[in-house]
Amino acid sequence: MKTQKITLGVIVGNRGFFPAQLCDSGRKQILQTLEELGIEAVLLDTQATKFGAVETMDDSQKCAELFKREAGKIDGVLVTLPNFGDERGVANALRWSGLRVPVLIHAFNDDPKTMTIAHRRDSFCGKMSVCNNLRQYDIPFTLTRLHTCGPDDKRFLEDLEDFAVTCRTVEALRHLRIGALGARPTAFNTVRYSEKLLEKSGISIETLDLFELFGWVNKMKDTDAVVGAKLEAIQKYVVAKSIPPAALLKMAKFGVAVDKWMKETRLNATAIQCWTAMEEFFGVVPCTLMSMMSNMLMSSACEVDIMGTVAMYAMAQASGKPSALVDWNNNYGEDPDKGVIFHCSNLPKDIFVEKGEGAPVMDYQEIIAGTVGKENTYGTVVGRVKGGGFTYLRCSTDDFAGKIMAYIGQGELTDDPLKTFGGFGVVKIPQFQKLLRYICENGFEHHVAVNPTQIADGVKEALGKYLGWDIYYHPE
């Protein structure tokens, strides 16, 4: 699955009685901007149509056929208007291409000093006509921050970066396959979800009973090469000096079994029954293996929280950075805009501080050790989440309304002092009390996915506009 680089289909709009030569210079400027951002472009060459632009029905057909041929690599479409542009030409090209990808509409600025018939663009007006036709064609689209702007404008560069996030999110979720390993813990009604609503958005769930997976594990030998390789990978991944060798060997076998299942069933991510059957009857927690998968952008949520996995995976693929699933867990003193996030934990290694106090180490699961015994709970990855800006996202299925809901926002992971166990951090979120009220009043779960990047604008556009989910964007 793609994480950073994207490819955009590009439509350069033209309308004959406006200065057509602006399409030539505009096309070159746009391509230079995309190249500087590392974005690949698929567009008509200047031999196919006048200046490689789209105006007539023939132009639209040529553009549509090009996009059809390259559909497998096109993540989104940029419509750019160096002059007014022909709205029918743009709309027809998109409709006939059959693409179901995000569309960004860009229009060039006019220069008040050069408003003669030879230089006047009227893209300001043409953008409205293009958007009007796309609405008629039922083609969703994304707008730039400013109605018109130059291709080298800082705000347009931000638009493109956000749009890349949107494209990656849509692509990731429309083809997502999640493995649900085991039944949800009985006490966790909060992680119920609708498979059918997810399937409607292109997200499929593959289930597997823990009994079957442990059957595969029991057939493995301690000396199997794949087991040895996985054991070595675990020991390289995180400090595990205090962990008994027998527990590490169990983790390695469990990891081999999960890898086999994911490969054979084409899974991108997982949600796993992490307690308490695994500890009682197998003798370790799966946290380290889940942490390793999440760190490789194959998000893995605990407590069979499928919707948590959806949120984790969306942001991981959008940003190229691993996501973690945490609890909104505690207040932080008397500050209404701060709180503690926590899990016990399977957080990915890259989300923790790298050195010193709070750096990740393997340990035992303190919360359930009192129930099943410390010796059966080795395998957590504990530490403190590093400071910096972050995005949070929670997705949920509303079976009564027949829709998928979500909330998203951005905040800061702080360096405020905190002594506790597990994986933890302190967050600062503007109007945090308002967010907490929204979560409670709308029946959202206590789990939330966090990602150490600020990508809320692009992800929100993907979930709301292109997947049709009901999403609340918490103000900063």
PyMOL commands that set and color helices and strands:
alter all, ss='L'
color gray80, all
select helices_A, chain A and resi 21-36+50-52+57-69+71-73+87-97+123-136+154-174+189-191+195-200+210-218+225-237+245-264+277-281+287-295+306-319+349-351+366-372+374-376+432-441+456-466
alter helices_A, ss='H'
color red, helices_A
select strands_A, chain A and resi 7-12+40-42+76-81+103-107+142-143+177-181+204-208+269-272+300-302+324-331+338-343+361-364+378-384+388-398+403-414+423-428+447-451+470-473
alter strands_A, ss='S'
color yellow, strands_A
deselect
rebuild
show_as cartoon
